[in-house]
Amino acid sequence: MKSSCWWPLMTPGGLISTAVVAVAVWLVIQVMLNCPTELFSSPPPPSASYPPNNILQRLQKLGEGQLSGPEDVYVDVAAGGTLYTATRDGWLQRMQPNGSWEHWRFVGGTALLGIAPSADGSMLVCDADKGLLRVEEGRVTILASTVQGSTIRFADAVVEASDGTVYFSDSSTRFGFSQWFLDYLEAGSTGHLLKYEPSTGKASVLLDNLAFANGVALSQDETFLVICESWG
């Protein structure tokens, strides 16, 4: 008597489907084991509703085709509306009231974000990679790159009070400028509002647990600060 063994034959389509499933399972396992983000519940949407408008359709683009990734702006009203901004090529750029642009001061780096004037005539600049900077003619000084023993990972926006105190945001303590999207995916709240005191030369944390701390503004009478949370 002869015995026979039968093996199921798999069509090319079946082989491809099996391979796709195997790869998908492998990818899921890799993400679960190596994903740099942690799982947090998303914050509830804001309760306020705002009517739609088309205001931005009437805007005028300044420096289009001339500037590399401008972020923040400062308008010097006393100088007739001279405008300053920081760009990704490491420059502080200046636009004169007549609309002409010039390279004003070179800072270096590719992560210049918020800017604000200082009473001494210098410009305060947030470099997401380096921290809080003071930019003067021919000189760049790092004012704060750490806070309470930890590296400032994502310096973002800055404002100076009349007494010289500087307030600035640190968007994320987990991810730097080149990985901002990971902070968005994680939807965590690791941002800070920081304070730099010239008298001590040190930065301290005023407010923590912020969902990607972003823009910072000081009220006219300097009795309160407003800070934006991008993910909040």
N, CA and C atoms as a LAMMPS dump frame, in Angstrom:
ITEM: TIMESTEP
0
ITEM: NUMBER OF ATOMS
696
ITEM: BOX BOUNDS ff ff ff
-5.0000000000000000e+02 5.0000000000000000e+02
-5.0000000000000000e+02 5.0000000000000000e+02
-5.0000000000000000e+02 5.0000000000000000e+02
ITEM: ATOMS id mol type element x y z
1 1 1 N 0.861 -1.177 0
2 1 2 C 0 0 0
3 1 3 C 0.893 1.221 0
4 2 1 N 0.514 2.144 -0.829
5 2 2 C 1.281 3.381 -0.892
6 2 3 C 0.587 4.465 -0.071
7 3 1 N 1.38 5.161 0.666
8 3 2 C 0.823 6.307 1.409
9 3 3 C 1.21 7.587 0.699
10 4 1 N 0.341 8.546 0.765
11 4 2 C 0.581 9.827 0.096
12 4 3 C 0.444 10.968 1.094
13 5 1 N 1.225 12.026 0.905
14 5 2 C 1.136 13.257 1.708
15 5 3 C 0.651 14.375 0.805
16 6 1 N -0.308 15.093 1.293
17 6 2 C -0.855 16.209 0.515
18 6 3 C -0.582 17.529 1.232
19 7 1 N -0.034 18.435 0.514
20 7 2 C 0.255 19.772 1.083
21 7 3 C -0.631 20.778 0.371
22 8 1 N -1.27 21.611 1.142
23 8 2 C -2.133 22.615 0.498
24 8 3 C -1.3 23.565 -0.351
25 9 1 N -1.807 23.804 -1.525
26 9 2 C -1.117 24.737 -2.415
27 9 3 C -1.634 26.149 -2.162
28 10 1 N -0.699 27.121 -2.146
29 10 2 C -1.075 28.508 -1.913
30 10 3 C -0.867 29.297 -3.191
31 11 1 N -1.873 30.017 -3.591
32 11 2 C -1.783 30.817 -4.811
33 11 3 C -0.882 32.021 -4.568
34 12 1 N -0.344 32.64 -5.642
35 12 2 C 0.474 33.847 -5.464
36 12 3 C -0.25 34.93 -4.684
37 13 1 N -1.576 35.055 -4.939
38 13 2 C -2.333 36.067 -4.201
39 13 3 C -2.375 35.771 -2.716
40 14 1 N -2.5 34.488 -2.38
41 14 2 C -2.509 34.122 -0.966
42 14 3 C -1.181 34.376 -0.297
43 15 1 N -0.087 34.112 -1.021
44 15 2 C 1.239 34.385 -0.473
45 15 3 C 1.421 35.868 -0.175
46 16 1 N 0.961 36.686 -1.102
47 16 2 C 1.099 38.142 -0.907
48 16 3 C 0.277 38.599 0.287
49 17 1 N -0.95 38.103 0.412
50 17 2 C -1.807 38.49 1.539
51 17 3 C -1.194 38.087 2.868
52 18 1 N -0.633 36.869 2.912
53 18 2 C 0.012 36.397 4.144
54 18 3 C 1.216 37.263 4.499
55 19 1 N 1.996 37.624 3.476
56 19 2 C 3.171 38.46 3.714
57 19 3 C 2.778 39.832 4.232
58 20 1 N 1.707 40.402 3.663
59 20 2 C 1.228 41.718 4.098
60 20 3 C 0.791 41.683 5.551
61 21 1 N 0.045 40.642 5.912
62 21 2 C -0.412 40.509 7.298
63 21 3 C 0.772 40.356 8.247
64 22 1 N 1.764 39.544 7.851
65 22 2 C 2.944 39.332 8.699
66 22 3 C 3.703 40.632 8.903
67 23 1 N 3.861 41.407 7.836
68 23 2 C 4.556 42.69 7.94
69 23 3 C 3.783 43.653 8.829
70 24 1 N 2.454 43.677 8.687
71 24 2 C 1.624 44.567 9.497
72 24 3 C 1.746 44.229 10.979
73 25 1 N 1.702 42.923 11.297
74 25 2 C 1.852 42.497 12.691
75 25 3 C 3.225 42.889 13.224
76 26 1 N 4.256 42.699 12.406
77 26 2 C 5.615 43.06 12.821
78 26 3 C 5.719 44.555 13.085
79 27 1 N 5.111 45.364 12.239
80 27 2 C 5.156 46.816 12.417
81 27 3 C 4.453 47.239 13.704
82 28 1 N 3.299 46.62 13.984
83 28 2 C 2.573 46.946 15.21
84 28 3 C 3.415 46.634 16.432
85 29 1 N 4.065 45.469 16.415
86 29 2 C 4.912 45.082 17.548
87 29 3 C 6.073 46.06 17.717
88 30 1 N 6.691 46.462 16.586
89 30 2 C 7.812 47.398 16.655
90 30 3 C 7.379 48.751 17.208
91 31 1 N 6.217 49.223 16.777
92 31 2 C 5.715 50.504 17.272
93 31 3 C 5.435 50.436 18.763
94 32 1 N 4.824 49.335 19.2
95 32 2 C 4.503 49.193 20.619
96 32 3 C 5.76 49.154 21.477
97 33 1 N 6.817 48.537 20.965
98 33 2 C 8.044 48.382 21.745
99 33 3 C 8.956 49.6 21.662
100 34 1 N 8.934 50.32 20.53
101 34 2 C 9.932 51.362 20.299
102 34 3 C 9.36 52.749 20.074
103 35 1 N 8.05 52.94 20.167
104 35 2 C 7.458 54.247 19.919
105 35 3 C 7.959 55.258 20.943
106 36 1 N 8.455 56.442 20.506
107 36 2 C 8.983 57.431 21.446
108 36 3 C 7.902 58.179 22.202
109 37 1 N 6.65 58.065 21.776
110 37 2 C 5.582 58.794 22.442
111 37 3 C 4.889 57.924 23.474
112 38 1 N 4.217 58.59 24.409
113 38 2 C 3.41 57.903 25.396
114 38 3 C 1.946 58.229 25.125
115 39 1 N 1.06 57.379 25.594
116 39 2 C -0.358 57.564 25.35
117 39 3 C -0.986 58.426 26.421
118 40 1 N -1.586 59.538 25.999
119 40 2 C -2.313 60.419 26.9
120 40 3 C -3.686 60.67 26.296
121 41 1 N -4.665 60.879 27.158
122 41 2 C -5.991 61.205 26.649
123 41 3 C -6 62.631 26.115
124 42 1 N -6.664 62.84 24.983
125 42 2 C -6.726 64.164 24.382
126 42 3 C -7.604 65.07 25.219
127 43 1 N -7.25 66.368 25.327
128 43 2 C -8.083 67.291 26.091
129 43 3 C -9.41 67.511 25.392
130 44 1 N -10.48 67.842 26.142
131 44 2 C -11.788 68.078 25.506
132 44 3 C -11.731 69.326 24.634
133 45 1 N -12.53 69.385 23.582
134 45 2 C -12.537 70.572 22.726
135 45 3 C -13.06 71.778 23.484
136 46 1 N -12.672 72.988 23.091
137 46 2 C -13.152 74.19 23.788
138 46 3 C -14.656 74.326 23.654
139 47 1 N -15.278 74.855 24.694
140 47 2 C -16.736 74.98 24.694
141 47 3 C -17.201 76.149 23.833
142 48 1 N -16.354 77.19 23.712
143 48 2 C -16.756 78.368 22.945
144 48 3 C -16.721 78.076 21.448
145 49 1 N -17.665 78.629 20.729
146 49 2 C -17.693 78.499 19.275
147 49 3 C -17.542 79.882 18.652
148 50 1 N -16.856 79.931 17.534
149 50 2 C -16.592 81.207 16.889
150 50 3 C -17.15 81.185 15.474
151 51 1 N -17.823 82.245 15.071
152 51 2 C -18.405 82.264 13.721
153 51 3 C -17.312 82.323 12.658
154 52 1 N -17.516 81.674 11.523
155 52 2 C -16.502 81.711 10.453
156 52 3 C -16.375 83.115 9.87
157 53 1 N -15.186 83.417 9.356
158 53 2 C -14.966 84.704 8.707
159 53 3 C -13.922 84.525 7.609
160 54 1 N -13.734 85.538 6.795
161 54 2 C -12.763 85.481 5.696
162 54 3 C -11.725 86.59 5.804
163 55 1 N -11.429 86.993 7.035
164 55 2 C -10.5 88.101 7.262
165 55 3 C -9.129 87.809 6.658
166 56 1 N -8.643 86.579 6.83
167 56 2 C -7.3 86.252 6.343
168 56 3 C -7.204 86.253 4.823
169 57 1 N -8.314 86.196 4.142
170 57 2 C -8.278 86.249 2.678
171 57 3 C -7.889 87.628 2.167
172 58 1 N -7.936 88.626 3.053
173 58 2 C -7.598 89.99 2.649
174 58 3 C -6.191 90.392 3.084
175 59 1 N -5.403 89.429 3.586
176 59 2 C -4.088 89.765 4.079
177 59 3 C -3.112 90.077 2.951
178 60 1 N -2.04 90.769 3.315
179 60 2 C -0.96 91.068 2.369
180 60 3 C 0.279 90.317 2.814
181 61 1 N 0.873 89.535 1.938
182 61 2 C 2.053 88.75 2.268
183 61 3 C 3.308 89.619 2.149
184 62 1 N 4.088 89.65 3.223
185 62 2 C 5.329 90.427 3.245
186 62 3 C 6.526 89.493 3.114
187 63 1 N 7.452 89.846 2.254
188 63 2 C 8.674 89.064 2.112
189 63 3 C 8.499 87.731 1.438
190 64 1 N 7.393 87.54 0.733
191 64 2 C 7.16 86.261 0.061
192 64 3 C 8.251 86.008 -0.981
193 65 1 N 8.868 84.826 -0.897
194 65 2 C 9.951 84.486 -1.804
195 65 3 C 11.303 85.04 -1.388
196 66 1 N 11.347 85.83 -0.305
197 66 2 C 12.596 86.429 0.161
198 66 3 C 13.05 85.878 1.51
199 67 1 N 12.095 85.415 2.301
200 67 2 C 12.403 84.984 3.66
201 67 3 C 12.281 83.472 3.786
202 68 1 N 13.167 82.876 4.589
203 68 2 C 13.184 81.434 4.812
204 68 3 C 12.527 81.097 6.151
205 69 1 N 11.263 80.721 6.095
206 69 2 C 10.553 80.278 7.292
207 69 3 C 10.463 81.293 8.405
208 70 1 N 9.971 82.51 8.156
209 70 2 C 9.831 83.482 9.25
210 70 3 C 8.836 82.976 10.285
211 71 1 N 9.074 83.286 11.55
212 71 2 C 8.232 82.781 12.629
213 71 3 C 7.491 83.907 13.329
214 72 1 N 8.188 84.652 14.15
215 72 2 C 7.585 85.714 14.952
216 72 3 C 7.906 87.067 14.322
217 73 1 N 7.161 88.102 14.698
218 73 2 C 7.45 89.449 14.201
219 73 3 C 7.391 90.46 15.342
220 74 1 N 8.17 91.516 15.187
221 74 2 C 8.097 92.665 16.089
222 74 3 C 8.045 93.92 15.229
223 75 1 N 7.068 94.788 15.498
224 75 2 C 6.915 96.033 14.753
225 75 3 C 7.302 97.195 15.651
226 76 1 N 8.295 97.955 15.218
227 76 2 C 8.756 99.126 15.967
228 76 3 C 7.949 100.337 15.5
229 77 1 N 6.887 100.634 16.236
230 77 2 C 5.999 101.729 15.856
231 77 3 C 6.726 103.06 15.913
232 78 1 N 7.602 103.227 16.912
233 78 2 C 8.336 104.485 17.061
234 78 3 C 9.257 104.76 15.881
235 79 1 N 9.651 103.715 15.166
236 79 2 C 10.538 103.868 14.002
237 79 3 C 9.747 103.87 12.705
238 80 1 N 8.47 104.196 12.794
239 80 2 C 7.66 104.309 11.592
240 80 3 C 7.118 103.001 11.071
241 81 1 N 7.155 101.956 11.873
242 81 2 C 6.615 100.669 11.45
243 81 3 C 7.662 99.699 10.943
244 82 1 N 8.933 99.925 11.305
245 82 2 C 9.989 98.973 10.941
246 82 3 C 9.661 97.605 11.541
247 83 1 N 9.792 96.584 10.727
248 83 2 C 9.39 95.229 11.135
249 83 3 C 10.617 94.319 11.223
250 84 1 N 10.645 93.479 12.268
251 84 2 C 11.732 92.523 12.475
252 84 3 C 11.152 91.115 12.537
253 85 1 N 11.908 90.149 12.033
254 85 2 C 11.526 88.749 12.153
255 85 3 C 12.77 87.874 12.119
256 86 1 N 12.656 86.658 12.63
257 86 2 C 13.762 85.695 12.608
258 86 3 C 13.445 84.623 11.583
259 87 1 N 14.464 84.177 10.848
260 87 2 C 14.245 83.206 9.772
261 87 3 C 15.114 81.965 9.96
262 88 1 N 14.768 80.897 9.218
263 88 2 C 15.409 79.603 9.386
264 88 3 C 16.868 79.581 8.911
265 89 1 N 17.287 80.608 8.19
266 89 2 C 18.683 80.655 7.746
267 89 3 C 19.592 81.341 8.751
268 90 1 N 19.059 81.58 9.963
269 90 2 C 19.89 82.109 11.038
270 90 3 C 19.978 83.617 11.121
271 91 1 N 19.156 84.338 10.378
272 91 2 C 19.22 85.797 10.373
273 91 3 C 18.041 86.426 11.11
274 92 1 N 18.303 87.586 11.709
275 92 2 C 17.238 88.51 12.065
276 92 3 C 17.085 89.437 10.869
277 93 1 N 15.908 89.46 10.307
278 93 2 C 15.65 90.265 9.12
279 93 3 C 14.879 91.526 9.512
280 94 1 N 15.124 92.601 8.759
281 94 2 C 14.44 93.861 9.051
282 94 3 C 13.799 94.417 7.773
283 95 1 N 12.536 94.804 7.9
284 95 2 C 11.847 95.437 6.784
285 95 3 C 11.625 96.911 7.095
286 96 1 N 12.123 97.774 6.242
287 96 2 C 11.956 99.207 6.412
288 96 3 C 10.525 99.615 6.052
289 97 1 N 10.089 100.792 6.508
290 97 2 C 8.725 101.245 6.179
291 97 3 C 8.428 101.3 4.683
292 98 1 N 9.472 101.427 3.86
293 98 2 C 9.245 101.466 2.408
294 98 3 C 9.087 100.073 1.792
295 99 1 N 9.171 99.029 2.635
296 99 2 C 8.967 97.67 2.163
297 99 3 C 10.226 96.918 1.782
298 100 1 N 11.399 97.536 1.88
299 100 2 C 12.65 96.86 1.524
300 100 3 C 13.161 96.039 2.701
301 101 1 N 13.719 94.856 2.375
302 101 2 C 14.234 93.941 3.397
303 101 3 C 15.755 93.987 3.441
304 102 1 N 16.3 93.714 4.638
305 102 2 C 17.745 93.628 4.787
306 102 3 C 18.103 92.596 5.841
307 103 1 N 19.265 91.944 5.666
308 103 2 C 19.815 91.086 6.717
309 103 3 C 20.325 92.001 7.814
310 104 1 N 19.667 91.976 8.963
311 104 2 C 20 92.923 10.027
312 104 3 C 21.117 92.396 10.926
313 105 1 N 20.887 91.278 11.592
314 105 2 C 21.899 90.688 12.461
315 105 3 C 21.903 89.175 12.288
316 106 1 N 23.11 88.612 12.206
317 106 2 C 23.238 87.169 12.026
318 106 3 C 23.344 86.493 13.384
319 107 1 N 22.505 85.475 13.577
320 107 2 C 22.474 84.723 14.829
321 107 3 C 23.06 83.33 14.624
322 108 1 N 22.726 82.702 13.506
323 108 2 C 23.143 81.324 13.247
324 108 3 C 22.089 80.339 13.713
325 109 1 N 22.202 79.107 13.227
326 109 2 C 21.244 78.079 13.604
327 109 3 C 20.075 78.024 12.639
328 110 1 N 19.256 77.008 12.813
329 110 2 C 18.11 76.795 11.92
330 110 3 C 16.797 76.714 12.685
331 111 1 N 16.786 77.17 13.938
332 111 2 C 15.581 77.012 14.76
333 111 3 C 15.236 78.288 15.517
334 112 1 N 15.392 79.449 14.853
335 112 2 C 15.042 80.718 15.492
336 112 3 C 13.533 80.901 15.457
337 113 1 N 12.944 81.19 16.605
338 113 2 C 11.486 81.307 16.699
339 113 3 C 11.081 82.693 17.195
340 114 1 N 10.677 82.808 18.469
341 114 2 C 10.161 84.069 18.972
342 114 3 C 11.228 85.136 19.163
343 115 1 N 10.835 86.408 18.967
344 115 2 C 11.724 87.541 19.182
345 115 3 C 10.985 88.617 19.968
346 116 1 N 11.752 89.45 20.676
347 116 2 C 11.177 90.58 21.412
348 116 3 C 12.29 91.587 21.68
349 117 1 N 11.979 92.875 21.593
350 117 2 C 12.997 93.897 21.871
351 117 3 C 13.305 93.983 23.354
352 118 1 N 14.545 94.338 23.662
353 118 2 C 14.957 94.56 25.048
354 118 3 C 15.199 96.055 25.254
355 119 1 N 15.043 96.503 26.479
356 119 2 C 15.181 97.93 26.777
357 119 3 C 16.577 98.454 26.477
358 120 1 N 17.59 97.584 26.455
359 120 2 C 18.96 98.034 26.203
360 120 3 C 19.283 98.134 24.709
361 121 1 N 18.284 97.907 23.852
362 121 2 C 18.498 98.009 22.415
363 121 3 C 18.825 96.696 21.735
364 122 1 N 19.055 95.657 22.494
365 122 2 C 19.322 94.342 21.903
366 122 3 C 18.004 93.66 21.563
367 123 1 N 18.096 92.487 20.949
368 123 2 C 16.901 91.707 20.622
369 123 3 C 16.976 90.37 21.345
370 124 1 N 15.909 90.027 22.022
371 124 2 C 15.796 88.714 22.66
372 124 3 C 15.263 87.726 21.632
373 125 1 N 15.903 86.564 21.563
374 125 2 C 15.53 85.567 20.561
375 125 3 C 15.422 84.204 21.222
376 126 1 N 14.356 83.486 20.896
377 126 2 C 14.229 82.096 21.331
378 126 3 C 14.769 81.189 20.227
379 127 1 N 15.848 80.507 20.52
380 127 2 C 16.377 79.478 19.63
381 127 3 C 15.913 78.147 20.207
382 128 1 N 15.068 77.436 19.466
383 128 2 C 14.478 76.201 19.989
384 128 3 C 15.535 75.204 20.436
385 129 1 N 16.695 75.226 19.785
386 129 2 C 17.748 74.262 20.104
387 129 3 C 18.696 74.74 21.205
388 130 1 N 18.92 76.058 21.293
389 130 2 C 19.936 76.581 22.214
390 130 3 C 19.359 77.222 23.466
391 131 1 N 18.14 77.73 23.397
392 131 2 C 17.55 78.384 24.554
393 131 3 C 17.263 79.849 24.295
394 132 1 N 17.349 80.652 25.344
395 132 2 C 17.081 82.09 25.27
396 132 3 C 18.369 82.844 24.949
397 133 1 N 18.323 83.67 23.894
398 133 2 C 19.509 84.399 23.441
399 133 3 C 19.293 85.905 23.531
400 134 1 N 20.415 86.625 23.689
401 134 2 C 20.407 88.081 23.53
402 134 3 C 21.3 88.398 22.338
403 135 1 N 20.746 89.123 21.357
404 135 2 C 21.481 89.419 20.131
405 135 3 C 21.783 90.917 20.069
406 136 1 N 23.076 91.23 20.036
407 136 2 C 23.533 92.61 19.905
408 136 3 C 24.361 92.721 18.631
409 137 1 N 24.782 93.914 18.301
410 137 2 C 25.602 94.107 17.121
411 137 3 C 26.918 93.353 17.28
412 138 1 N 27.115 92.312 16.474
413 138 2 C 28.353 91.546 16.497
414 138 3 C 28.498 90.57 17.639
415 139 1 N 27.436 90.353 18.416
416 139 2 C 27.558 89.433 19.557
417 139 3 C 26.233 88.734 19.846
418 140 1 N 26.324 87.428 20.114
419 140 2 C 25.165 86.631 20.514
420 140 3 C 25.479 85.981 21.849
421 141 1 N 24.628 86.188 22.842
422 141 2 C 24.844 85.654 24.185
423 141 3 C 23.703 84.708 24.553
424 142 1 N 24.062 83.522 25.024
425 142 2 C 23.05 82.588 25.522
426 142 3 C 22.731 82.966 26.968
427 143 1 N 21.51 83.426 27.2
428 143 2 C 21.098 83.813 28.549
429 143 3 C 20.671 82.612 29.377
430 144 1 N 19.958 81.69 28.768
431 144 2 C 19.475 80.515 29.511
432 144 3 C 19.338 79.325 28.578
433 145 1 N 20.053 78.253 28.899
434 145 2 C 19.932 77.004 28.142
435 145 3 C 19.438 75.861 29.041
436 146 1 N 19.376 76.123 30.33
437 146 2 C 18.872 75.134 31.286
438 146 3 C 17.924 75.824 32.265
439 147 1 N 17.079 75.035 32.897
440 147 2 C 16.2 75.544 33.938
441 147 3 C 16.117 74.5 35.036
442 148 1 N 16.537 74.893 36.221
443 148 2 C 16.497 74.01 37.381
444 148 3 C 17.157 72.668 37.11
445 149 1 N 18.304 72.72 36.413
446 149 2 C 19.093 71.529 36.162
447 149 3 C 18.725 70.743 34.933
448 150 1 N 17.669 71.155 34.224
449 150 2 C 17.236 70.437 33.018
450 150 3 C 17.441 71.308 31.778
451 151 1 N 17.756 70.662 30.657
452 151 2 C 17.958 71.39 29.412
453 151 3 C 16.637 71.95 28.899
454 152 1 N 16.67 73.186 28.434
455 152 2 C 15.505 73.782 27.785
456 152 3 C 15.435 73.19 26.387
457 153 1 N 14.438 72.379 26.123
458 153 2 C 14.377 71.603 24.877
459 153 3 C 13.781 72.38 23.711
460 154 1 N 12.89 73.374 24.011
461 154 2 C 12.12 73.954 22.915
462 154 3 C 11.724 75.393 23.248
463 155 1 N 12.721 76.288 23.361
464 155 2 C 12.421 77.7 23.61
465 155 3 C 11.614 78.248 22.438
466 156 1 N 10.512 78.931 22.725
467 156 2 C 9.58 79.271 21.65
468 156 3 C 9.269 80.764 21.54
469 157 1 N 8.63 81.36 22.538
470 157 2 C 8.216 82.761 22.454
471 157 3 C 8.712 83.515 23.684
472 158 1 N 8.884 84.849 23.548
473 158 2 C 9.526 85.62 24.616
474 158 3 C 8.944 87.03 24.69
475 159 1 N 8.955 87.581 25.904
476 159 2 C 8.558 88.971 26.113
477 159 3 C 9.328 89.495 27.324
478 160 1 N 9.657 90.789 27.324
479 160 2 C 10.405 91.399 28.429
480 160 3 C 9.529 92.407 29.159
481 161 1 N 9.557 92.358 30.493
482 161 2 C 8.826 93.321 31.317
483 161 3 C 9.668 94.581 31.515
484 162 1 N 9.039 95.624 32.029
485 162 2 C 9.732 96.907 32.193
486 162 3 C 10.859 96.838 33.22
487 163 1 N 10.811 95.875 34.144
488 163 2 C 11.881 95.741 35.13
489 163 3 C 13.024 94.859 34.636
490 164 1 N 12.95 94.417 33.369
491 164 2 C 14.01 93.594 32.804
492 164 3 C 13.78 92.102 32.908
493 165 1 N 12.765 91.692 33.656
494 165 2 C 12.45 90.271 33.753
495 165 3 C 11.965 89.756 32.396
496 166 1 N 12.438 88.585 32.026
497 166 2 C 12.086 88.005 30.725
498 166 3 C 11.221 86.767 30.951
499 167 1 N 10.108 86.715 30.25
500 167 2 C 9.222 85.556 30.306
501 167 3 C 9.262 84.863 28.946
502 168 1 N 9.408 83.55 28.961
503 168 2 C 9.44 82.828 27.696
504 168 3 C 8.903 81.411 27.859
505 169 1 N 8.497 80.83 26.739
506 169 2 C 7.891 79.502 26.774
507 169 3 C 8.879 78.436 26.351
508 170 1 N 8.729 77.274 26.952
509 170 2 C 9.463 76.059 26.586
510 170 3 C 8.384 75.064 26.183
511 171 1 N 8.216 74.873 24.866
512 171 2 C 7.036 74.165 24.364
513 171 3 C 6.928 72.725 24.834
514 172 1 N 8.052 72.015 24.896
515 172 2 C 8.016 70.596 25.259
516 172 3 C 9.308 70.215 25.963
517 173 1 N 9.19 69.423 26.997
518 173 2 C 10.381 68.92 27.685
519 173 3 C 10.765 67.533 27.198
520 174 1 N 9.984 66.981 26.251
521 174 2 C 10.262 65.641 25.735
522 174 3 C 10.808 65.658 24.315
523 175 1 N 10.365 66.603 23.51
524 175 2 C 10.743 66.615 22.099
525 175 3 C 11.271 67.985 21.695
526 176 1 N 12.303 67.963 20.835
527 176 2 C 12.884 69.2 20.343
528 176 3 C 12.2 69.695 19.083
529 177 1 N 12.778 70.752 18.513
530 177 2 C 12.186 71.428 17.368
531 177 3 C 11.968 70.494 16.179
532 178 1 N 12.933 69.637 15.898
533 178 2 C 12.834 68.755 14.736
534 178 3 C 11.832 67.62 14.939
535 179 1 N 11.345 67.441 16.174
536 179 2 C 10.386 66.372 16.467
537 179 3 C 9.082 66.914 17.055
538 180 1 N 8.735 68.155 16.7
539 180 2 C 7.538 68.772 17.265
540 180 3 C 6.283 67.929 17.021
541 181 1 N 6.239 67.241 15.874
542 181 2 C 5.058 66.455 15.516
543 181 3 C 4.832 65.3 16.488
544 182 1 N 5.905 64.814 17.129
545 182 2 C 5.74 63.744 18.116
546 182 3 C 5.009 64.265 19.352
547 183 1 N 5.27 65.516 19.691
548 183 2 C 4.542 66.106 20.814
549 183 3 C 3.063 66.235 20.476
550 184 1 N 2.797 66.572 19.211
551 184 2 C 1.402 66.663 18.749
552 184 3 C 0.721 65.295 18.816
553 185 1 N 1.415 64.248 18.355
554 185 2 C 0.836 62.908 18.365
555 185 3 C 0.594 62.425 19.791
556 186 1 N 1.524 62.761 20.66
557 186 2 C 1.39 62.32 22.046
558 186 3 C 0.301 63.093 22.779
559 187 1 N 0.093 64.371 22.37
560 187 2 C -0.918 65.222 23.014
561 187 3 C -0.688 65.324 24.516
562 188 1 N 0.589 65.4 24.896
563 188 2 C 0.92 65.511 26.305
564 188 3 C 0.954 66.954 26.771
565 189 1 N 1.294 67.156 28.016
566 189 2 C 1.344 68.5 28.615
567 189 3 C 2.65 68.644 29.392
568 190 1 N 3.746 68.777 28.641
569 190 2 C 5.062 68.881 29.292
570 190 3 C 5.694 70.253 29.108
571 191 1 N 4.933 71.21 28.53
572 191 2 C 5.48 72.548 28.302
573 191 3 C 5.553 73.386 29.568
574 192 1 N 6.383 74.443 29.499
575 192 2 C 6.598 75.318 30.645
576 192 3 C 6.46 76.79 30.251
577 193 1 N 6.09 77.612 31.204
578 193 2 C 6.283 79.054 31.129
579 193 3 C 7.452 79.368 32.056
580 194 1 N 8.499 79.963 31.497
581 194 2 C 9.723 80.204 32.252
582 194 3 C 9.944 81.693 32.502
583 195 1 N 10.731 81.987 33.527
584 195 2 C 11.105 83.364 33.857
585 195 3 C 12.617 83.456 33.98
586 196 1 N 13.198 84.426 33.291
587 196 2 C 14.636 84.682 33.382
588 196 3 C 14.855 86 34.107
589 197 1 N 15.654 85.975 35.173
590 197 2 C 15.952 87.177 35.953
591 197 3 C 17.389 87.618 35.699
592 198 1 N 17.585 88.793 35.092
593 198 2 C 18.944 89.278 34.796
594 198 3 C 19.818 89.412 36.041
595 199 1 N 19.204 89.7 37.195
596 199 2 C 19.985 89.895 38.417
597 199 3 C 20.682 88.622 38.876
598 200 1 N 20.084 87.472 38.588
599 200 2 C 20.675 86.193 38.99
600 200 3 C 21.264 85.433 37.809
601 201 1 N 20.829 85.79 36.605
602 201 2 C 21.297 85.073 35.422
603 201 3 C 20.752 83.663 35.329
604 202 1 N 19.618 83.407 35.976
605 202 2 C 19.047 82.061 35.978
606 202 3 C 17.582 82.089 35.564
607 203 1 N 17.143 80.947 35.049
608 203 2 C 15.743 80.778 34.674
609 203 3 C 15.037 79.891 35.69
610 204 1 N 13.748 80.125 35.857
611 204 2 C 12.949 79.308 36.766
612 204 3 C 11.606 79.016 36.106
613 205 1 N 10.91 78.012 36.638
614 205 2 C 9.614 77.6 36.089
615 205 3 C 8.499 78.342 36.815
616 206 1 N 7.697 79.071 36.029
617 206 2 C 6.533 79.751 36.603
618 206 3 C 5.294 78.875 36.536
619 207 1 N 5.16 78.134 35.421
620 207 2 C 3.973 77.319 35.198
621 207 3 C 4.363 76.094 34.39
622 208 1 N 3.876 74.932 34.797
623 208 2 C 4.204 73.714 34.064
624 208 3 C 2.929 73.004 33.617
625 209 1 N 3.092 71.809 33.07
626 209 2 C 1.972 70.998 32.582
627 209 3 C 1.162 71.72 31.502
628 210 1 N 1.873 72.414 30.61
629 210 2 C 1.203 73.109 29.511
630 210 3 C 1.276 72.256 28.239
631 211 1 N 0.193 72.254 27.47
632 211 2 C 0.115 71.457 26.249
633 211 3 C 0.732 72.224 25.085
634 212 1 N 2.038 72.05 24.897
635 212 2 C 2.837 72.739 23.89
636 212 3 C 2.715 74.252 24.076
637 213 1 N 3.396 74.749 25.113
638 213 2 C 3.401 76.185 25.407
639 213 3 C 3.946 76.95 24.209
640 214 1 N 3.209 77.967 23.769
641 214 2 C 3.585 78.665 22.546
642 214 3 C 3.693 80.167 22.795
643 215 1 N 2.841 80.967 22.182
644 215 2 C 2.959 82.418 22.285
645 215 3 C 2.813 82.948 23.702
646 216 1 N 3.542 84.033 24.011
647 216 2 C 3.5 84.667 25.326
648 216 3 C 3.29 86.171 25.15
649 217 1 N 2.376 86.755 25.917
650 217 2 C 2.127 88.194 25.86
651 217 3 C 1.963 88.732 27.278
652 218 1 N 2.403 89.967 27.48
653 218 2 C 2.311 90.632 28.774
654 218 3 C 1.272 91.746 28.672
655 219 1 N 0.387 91.831 29.653
656 219 2 C -0.639 92.867 29.609
657 219 3 C -0.005 94.255 29.694
658 220 1 N -0.723 95.263 29.232
659 220 2 C -0.168 96.617 29.177
660 220 3 C 0.234 97.131 30.547
661 221 1 N -0.554 96.794 31.578
662 221 2 C -0.199 97.23 32.935
663 221 3 C 0.708 96.226 33.645
664 222 1 N 1.094 95.151 32.936
665 222 2 C 2.016 94.132 33.435
666 222 3 C 1.523 93.437 34.699
667 223 1 N 0.209 93.273 34.783
668 223 2 C -0.35 92.566 35.937
669 223 3 C -0.611 91.087 35.652
670 224 1 N -0.575 90.706 34.375
671 224 2 C -0.777 89.295 34.053
672 224 3 C -0.126 88.966 32.716
673 225 1 N 0.087 87.663 32.519
674 225 2 C 0.637 87.118 31.275
675 225 3 C -0.426 86.274 30.587
676 226 1 N -0.365 86.245 29.263
677 226 2 C -1.221 85.366 28.476
678 226 3 C -0.306 84.403 27.732
679 227 1 N -0.592 83.12 27.81
680 227 2 C 0.215 82.119 27.108
681 227 3 C -0.696 81.164 26.349
682 228 1 N -0.292 80.834 25.124
683 228 2 C -1.099 79.943 24.288
684 228 3 C -0.621 78.502 24.428
685 229 1 N -1.579 77.583 24.455
686 229 2 C -1.291 76.161 24.384
687 229 3 C -1.746 75.657 23.026
688 230 1 N -0.832 75.128 22.223
689 230 2 C -1.188 74.695 20.877
690 230 3 C -2.069 73.462 20.867
691 231 1 N -1.865 72.546 21.817
692 231 2 C -2.657 71.311 21.831
693 231 3 C -3.787 71.388 22.838
694 232 1 N -3.864 72.417 23.638
695 232 2 C -4.863 72.482 24.697
696 232 3 C -6.231 72.903 24.204
